[in-house]
Amino acid sequence: MSQTYYFVAASQSFIESEPLNEVLAERTRNYAEKNKPIDFFYVERPAFLDAPELAELSAKVDRPAVAVISTDPKMIRWLRLRLEFVEMGEFQAENQEKATRSLV
C-alpha cells in the first residue's frame, strides 16, 4: 500500500539563503511539546522530482534541488507559508525509504 507524501522543493542555493534550519527547529520543538513523532524529512537532490507526473512542477525548481517532505499536508502548507519561492506538491511512494531517496 502506498503513502501520500507532501513536499516543498526549491533550489539548494535558495534554501541556503532562507532560515530553513530555524523553521525546522521550531517545528521540531512544536512536535516535541505535543509528543508527536517527527514526520518530515529534509532531502537533497530528491529523485521524486524526476517523476514524469511532476515534470511541470519540477521544471520550476532550479538544480541542484532540495525538498522537505512529510506525510502531514498541514505541516507542508505551514512550511510553504514560512518560506518564499518554493514549489509545493505531493506524490505516492510505497515506503519512507523510497520517498526520501536521493540522487547521488
Secondary structure, 3 states (H helix, E strand, C coil): CCEEEEEEEEEHHHHHHCCHHHHHHHHHHHHHHCCCCCCEEEEECEHHHHCHHHHHHHCCCCCCEEEEEECCHHHHHHHHHHCCCCEEEEEEECCHHHHHCECC
